[in-house]
């Protein structure tokens, strides 16, 4: 549980980087715990877990003391308590871990719902510093640097990303060279993320309107609401309110893979979770995910997770 000192530390951190959290956020959240580190003017890192006392929204603004910054928000990637079985089941119905990346200058409104538990690791980093970090590899990520302030991308988290986030959030750093340790861990986190981003399907990035973003996320939500059976393209077009070509292009732009591949990847991520967290058998998971042929399930699982479900399950024992 956070102390008053933790809350003051968070407010001081926000002030140091010039990040206006707003009175609504200060008044309507119950901080559970937080860590923060600033490496101005290049980047800043904060980890926070808090519960929302009252529904509110806020318009985000860029941190004034990190110029031309890009935000990396890692959501739902760590547990700060020991959940009960009922809480784990509730959690499984929510959004899986994901990272959202966008320029700090992009107009953005965040909605915080009453009683929600927000767990986030956030990195604000100067685009110029990020380029110096990537060096010659910058050319592989034009969607981050050649689109002004209009891009928005979302990426699923790999096991390496999740492990690094939990190292940062849950483990105590060393007494000596503490800041240096967290600087290196932040770079490690971004390294694993960029490994993942480098595998994205290549697409021409179009400027996104708020209406486009809302529509594409509605499509994504429809897809993951029924992982045992794919939604038809006709249904998804109706959800998006746009033609099929535009829907497919924007979906790939934001999520880095086509609609069907995203469905299958999400499906296998959920299958892996059921094996890992719920301790179900391979056959139980396969049938629950809508497969009639377990050999087919095994092939699809291996393609997306990297190993066959039986081997994955045995390694967890």
Secondary structure, 3 states (H helix, E strand, C coil): CCCHHHHHHHHHHHHHHCCCCHHHHHHHEEEEEEEEEEECCCEEEEEEEEEECCCEEEECCCCCCCCCEEEEEEECCCCCCCCCHHHHHHHHCCCCCEEEEEECCCCCEEEECCCCEEEEEEEEEEHHHHHHHHHHHHHHHHHHHCCCCCCEEEEECCHHHHHHHHHHHHCCCCCCCHHHHHHHHHHHHHHHHHHHHCCCCCCCCCCCCHHHHHHHHHHHHHHHCCCCCCCCHHHHHHHHCCCHHHHHHHHHHHHCCCHHHHHHHHHHHHHHHHHHCCCCCHHHHHHHCCCCCHHHHHHHHHHHHCCCHHHHHHHHC
